[in-house]
Amino acid sequence: MKRFFPVYVRVPLIFFIVFALMEYFIDSGDRPAFIKYPMVSVFLFVFLFILIAIEITLSAVNRVMYQLMSPEEKAKVEHEKSLSLTESTWYKELMHKLTQTEPIEKEGDLLMDHDYDGIKELDNNLPPWWVYLFYICIIFGVIYVARYDIFGGDDQETELKKEMAQAKIDVEEYLKTAPDLMDEKTVVLLTDDASLAAGKEIFMTNCAACHRADGGGQIGPNLTDDHWILGGGIKEVFHTITNGGRDGKGMVSWKTNGMKPKEIQKVASYILSLQGSNPKDPKEPEGEVWVDQSAPKKGDTADKTKDSTEVKK
């Protein structure tokens, strides 16, 4: 890889691959991941720092190893270099500005008096690239503190709370128009022929064994009279079919037996369409007479009609 990809191509290429993978696998919605999640930016910055440091370290090691080679080995290395891609002049100038390295021939002038068991030290300045990154870290730190501690920017906990609140609103809006996710609070009575026919088919397949095909009741109660054990409105019947009858006895929960909410809505609507059908030999009434409390009373309707008539007069 080093032979075919010079360092000025290799480093950006590796960094871009890691950046692209993070953007692909991190779900950040409509914003880039490195903007929405500050820790992603920090990771990418540290990764680039380490990547450059590794390349510089390897370069230094190669230079030391080159000095330890025999003349024959050096000649071989030079020959391999001539076969590899040559570095352009602009790149050499750029690297010299970033590193301010001295030629290996001048390293003798940089030797310090320190000598630790034969290990000597060079009096090199900090590389400009390292100094630039250090300054960038300082600027980033100042902006970060000002943004979150002085101007009260939203931290990650606050952003999470806001996103969770918005997600709750979005879910509620979605449930209003998602018939397959309805519950007893949102279900409505169906009266069209197609829905009632589908409900009848479901009833015959799953319910007729206990309630009879005409709904007159057998093991289960009579579904055609005005007596109900657990309520006789669309919301109550939907709830009973979904969650089952009384504990320890009664109907099983059809929600756990694979019946979908929209199918329960259809069969519940069909059951309510059987009211007053008077089948032959029905089962005795069970439960209590159910009255829809939400329906307008006859007296209220008469009063409203009377008031409307008086207004017209």
C-alpha positions as CSV (number, residue, x, y, z in Angstrom):
1,M,0.0,0.0,0.0
2,K,2.8,2.4,0.8
3,R,4.4,1.8,-2.6
4,F,1.3,2.6,-4.5
5,F,-0.3,5.2,-2.2
6,P,2.0,8.0,-0.9
7,V,1.3,9.3,2.6
8,Y,-0.5,12.4,1.3
9,V,-3.0,10.1,-0.4
10,R,-3.0,7.4,2.2
11,V,-3.9,9.5,5.3
12,P,-6.9,11.3,3.7
13,L,-8.1,8.1,2.2
14,I,-8.1,6.2,5.5
15,F,-9.7,9.1,7.3
16,F,-12.4,9.5,4.6
17,I,-13.2,5.7,4.8
18,V,-13.7,5.9,8.6
19,F,-15.7,9.1,8.3
20,A,-18.0,7.6,5.6
21,L,-18.5,4.4,7.7
22,M,-19.5,6.4,10.8
23,E,-21.9,8.5,8.8
24,Y,-23.4,5.3,7.3
25,F,-23.9,3.3,10.4
26,I,-24.9,6.2,12.8
27,D,-28.5,7.2,12.5
28,S,-28.4,11.0,12.9
29,G,-31.6,11.9,11.0
30,D,-31.5,14.9,8.8
31,R,-28.1,16.2,10.1
32,P,-24.6,14.8,9.7
33,A,-23.5,12.6,12.6
34,F,-20.4,14.7,13.3
35,I,-22.6,17.7,13.8
36,K,-25.5,16.1,15.7
37,Y,-23.2,14.1,18.0
38,P,-20.1,16.2,19.2
39,M,-18.4,13.0,20.4
40,V,-18.2,11.8,16.8
41,S,-16.3,15.0,15.9
42,V,-14.0,14.5,18.8
43,F,-13.3,10.9,17.8
44,L,-12.6,11.9,14.2
45,F,-10.2,14.6,15.4
46,V,-8.4,12.2,17.7
47,F,-8.3,9.6,15.0
48,L,-6.8,12.0,12.5
49,F,-4.2,13.1,15.1
50,I,-3.2,9.5,15.8
51,L,-3.1,8.7,12.0
52,I,-0.7,11.6,11.3
53,A,1.4,10.8,14.4
54,I,1.8,7.1,13.2
55,E,2.8,8.2,9.7
56,I,5.4,10.6,11.1
57,T,6.7,8.0,13.6
58,L,7.0,5.4,10.9
59,S,8.8,7.9,8.7
60,A,11.3,8.6,11.5
61,V,11.8,4.9,12.2
62,N,12.5,4.3,8.5
63,R,15.1,7.0,8.5
64,V,16.9,5.4,11.5
65,M,16.7,2.0,9.9
66,Y,18.1,3.4,6.7
67,Q,21.1,4.7,8.5
68,L,21.8,1.3,10.0
69,M,21.7,-0.5,6.6
70,S,24.7,-1.7,4.7
71,P,25.6,0.1,1.4
72,E,24.1,-2.9,-0.5
73,E,20.8,-2.7,1.3
74,K,20.7,1.1,0.8
75,A,21.2,0.7,-2.9
76,K,18.4,-1.8,-3.0
77,V,16.1,0.6,-1.2
78,E,16.9,3.4,-3.5
79,H,16.2,1.2,-6.5
80,E,12.8,0.3,-5.0
81,K,12.1,4.0,-4.4
82,S,12.8,4.7,-8.1
83,L,10.1,2.2,-9.0
84,S,7.5,3.7,-6.6
85,L,5.5,6.8,-7.2
86,T,7.5,9.9,-6.8
87,E,6.4,12.7,-4.4
88,S,5.7,16.0,-6.1
89,T,7.5,19.2,-5.3
90,W,4.4,20.9,-3.8
91,Y,3.9,17.9,-1.4
92,K,7.6,18.1,-0.2
93,E,7.2,21.9,0.4
94,L,3.9,21.3,2.3
95,M,5.5,18.5,4.5
96,H,8.5,20.7,5.2
97,K,6.2,23.5,6.4
98,L,4.2,21.1,8.6
99,T,7.2,19.3,10.1
100,Q,10.2,21.7,9.8
101,T,12.4,18.7,9.7
102,E,16.1,19.1,9.1
103,P,18.0,16.9,6.6
104,I,19.6,13.9,8.0
105,E,23.0,15.3,7.1
106,K,22.5,18.2,9.6
107,E,21.3,16.0,12.5
108,G,24.8,16.3,13.9
109,D,24.3,20.0,14.5
110,L,21.1,19.2,16.5
111,L,22.7,16.7,18.9
112,M,22.4,17.7,22.5
113,D,24.9,16.9,25.3
114,H,22.5,14.4,26.8
115,D,23.6,10.8,26.5
116,Y,21.6,8.0,28.1
117,D,23.4,4.7,27.7
118,G,24.3,5.6,24.1
119,I,20.9,7.1,23.3
120,K,21.3,10.7,22.3
121,E,18.7,13.5,21.9
122,L,18.1,15.9,19.1
123,D,17.1,19.5,19.8
124,N,14.1,19.6,17.4
125,N,11.3,22.1,17.7
126,L,7.7,21.0,18.0
127,P,6.3,20.2,14.5
128,P,4.1,23.1,13.3
129,W,1.3,20.6,12.5
130,W,1.3,19.6,16.2
131,V,1.3,23.2,17.3
132,Y,-1.6,24.0,14.9
133,L,-3.7,21.1,16.3
134,F,-2.9,22.3,19.9
135,Y,-4.2,25.8,19.0
136,I,-7.3,24.3,17.4
137,C,-8.0,22.3,20.6
138,I,-7.8,25.5,22.6
139,I,-10.1,27.3,20.2
140,F,-12.5,24.4,20.3
141,G,-12.5,24.3,24.1
142,V,-13.2,28.0,24.4
143,I,-16.1,27.8,21.9
144,Y,-17.5,24.7,23.7
145,V,-17.4,26.3,27.1
146,A,-19.0,29.5,25.8
147,R,-21.7,27.6,23.9
148,Y,-22.8,25.3,26.7
149,D,-21.8,27.0,30.0
150,I,-22.1,30.7,29.2
151,F,-24.9,31.0,26.6
152,G,-26.9,28.0,27.9
153,G,-26.9,25.8,24.8
154,D,-28.7,22.5,25.0
155,D,-26.6,19.7,26.3
156,Q,-27.1,16.1,25.3
157,E,-29.6,15.4,28.1
158,T,-31.7,18.4,27.1
159,E,-31.6,17.4,23.4
160,L,-32.7,13.9,24.3
161,K,-35.7,15.2,26.3
162,K,-36.8,17.4,23.5
163,E,-36.4,14.7,20.9
164,M,-38.4,12.2,23.1
165,A,-41.1,14.8,23.6
166,Q,-41.3,15.4,19.8
167,A,-41.2,11.6,19.2
168,K,-44.2,11.2,21.5
169,I,-46.1,13.9,19.5
170,D,-45.2,12.2,16.2
171,V,-46.3,8.8,17.5
172,E,-49.7,10.2,18.6
173,E,-50.2,11.8,15.2
174,Y,-49.3,8.6,13.5
175,L,-51.7,6.5,15.6
176,K,-54.5,8.8,14.6
177,T,-54.2,7.7,10.9
178,A,-52.9,4.1,11.5
179,P,-55.8,1.8,11.5
180,D,-53.7,-1.3,12.2
181,L,-52.5,0.3,15.5
182,M,-55.9,1.4,16.8
183,D,-57.1,0.7,20.3
184,E,-60.3,1.0,22.3
185,K,-59.8,4.7,22.6
186,T,-59.6,5.3,18.8
187,V,-61.7,2.6,17.4
188,V,-64.9,3.6,15.5
189,L,-68.0,1.6,14.5
190,L,-68.0,0.4,10.9
191,T,-71.3,0.2,9.0
192,D,-70.3,-0.3,5.4
193,D,-71.3,-3.6,3.7
194,A,-67.7,-4.5,2.8
195,S,-66.4,-4.2,6.4
196,L,-69.4,-6.0,7.9
197,A,-69.0,-8.9,5.3
198,A,-65.3,-9.2,6.3
199,G,-66.3,-9.1,10.0
200,K,-68.9,-11.8,9.4
201,E,-66.3,-14.1,7.8
202,I,-63.9,-13.6,10.8
203,F,-66.8,-14.3,13.1
204,M,-67.8,-17.5,11.4
205,T,-64.2,-18.7,11.5
206,N,-63.3,-17.8,15.1
207,C,-66.4,-17.0,17.1
208,A,-69.3,-19.1,15.8
209,A,-68.2,-22.2,17.7
210,C,-69.0,-20.5,21.0
211,H,-71.6,-17.9,20.1
212,R,-73.4,-19.8,17.3
213,A,-73.5,-18.7,13.7
214,D,-76.5,-16.4,14.3
215,G,-74.9,-14.9,17.5
216,G,-77.6,-16.5,19.7
217,G,-75.1,-17.9,22.2
218,Q,-74.0,-21.4,23.1
219,I,-70.9,-21.7,25.4
220,G,-70.5,-18.0,25.0
221,P,-73.2,-15.4,25.8
222,N,-76.0,-14.3,23.5
223,L,-74.7,-11.4,21.4
224,T,-78.1,-10.2,20.0
225,D,-79.8,-8.9,23.1
226,D,-79.2,-5.8,25.1
227,H,-77.5,-7.5,28.0
228,W,-73.7,-7.4,28.2
229,I,-71.2,-8.7,30.7
230,L,-68.3,-6.3,29.9
231,G,-70.1,-3.5,27.9
232,G,-71.8,-3.4,24.6
233,G,-70.4,-0.4,22.7
234,I,-67.8,-0.6,20.0
235,K,-65.0,0.4,22.3
236,E,-66.0,-2.1,25.0
237,V,-66.5,-5.0,22.5
238,F,-63.2,-4.1,20.8
239,H,-61.5,-4.2,24.3
240,T,-63.1,-7.5,25.2
241,I,-62.1,-9.2,22.0
242,T,-58.6,-7.8,22.1
243,N,-57.9,-8.7,25.8
244,G,-60.2,-11.6,26.4
245,G,-63.1,-12.0,28.9
246,R,-63.1,-12.4,32.6
247,D,-60.1,-13.8,34.4
248,G,-60.2,-17.6,34.7
249,K,-63.2,-18.0,32.4
250,G,-64.6,-16.6,29.3
251,M,-63.1,-15.7,25.9
252,V,-59.4,-15.8,25.2
253,S,-57.4,-12.8,24.1
254,W,-57.5,-12.6,20.4
255,K,-54.7,-10.1,20.3
256,T,-52.4,-12.9,21.4
257,N,-53.9,-15.3,18.9
258,G,-52.9,-13.4,15.8
259,M,-56.0,-11.2,15.2
260,K,-55.0,-7.7,14.0
261,P,-56.6,-4.5,15.4
262,K,-58.4,-3.7,12.1
263,E,-59.8,-7.3,12.0
264,I,-61.0,-7.0,15.6
265,Q,-62.7,-3.7,14.6
266,K,-64.5,-5.4,11.7
267,V,-65.7,-8.4,13.8
268,A,-66.8,-6.1,16.6
269,S,-68.8,-4.0,14.2
270,Y,-70.4,-7.1,12.8
271,I,-71.3,-8.3,16.3
272,L,-73.0,-5.0,17.1
273,S,-74.9,-5.3,13.8
274,L,-76.6,-8.4,15.2
275,Q,-78.4,-6.4,17.9
276,G,-82.2,-7.1,17.8
277,S,-81.9,-9.9,15.2
278,N,-83.9,-12.3,17.5
279,P,-82.3,-15.6,16.5
280,K,-84.2,-18.9,17.2
281,D,-83.9,-20.3,20.7
282,P,-81.4,-17.7,22.0
283,K,-79.4,-18.3,25.2
284,E,-80.7,-16.6,28.3
285,P,-79.5,-13.0,28.8
286,E,-76.3,-12.6,30.9
287,G,-74.9,-9.5,32.5
288,E,-76.7,-6.2,32.7
289,V,-78.6,-4.0,30.2
290,W,-76.0,-1.8,28.6
291,V,-76.7,1.9,27.8
292,D,-74.4,4.1,25.9
293,Q,-73.7,6.9,28.3
294,S,-72.1,9.0,25.5
295,A,-75.3,8.9,23.4
296,P,-77.7,11.9,23.7
297,K,-80.7,11.2,25.9
298,K,-84.2,11.4,24.5
299,G,-85.1,14.2,26.9
300,D,-82.1,16.2,25.9
301,T,-82.9,15.7,22.2
302,A,-86.5,16.9,22.8
303,D,-85.3,19.9,24.8
304,K,-82.9,20.8,22.0
305,T,-85.7,20.4,19.4
306,K,-88.0,22.5,21.5
307,D,-85.4,25.3,22.0
308,S,-84.6,25.2,18.2
309,T,-88.4,25.6,17.4
310,E,-88.7,28.5,19.8
311,V,-85.7,30.3,18.3
312,K,-87.3,29.9,14.8
313,K,-90.6,31.4,16.1
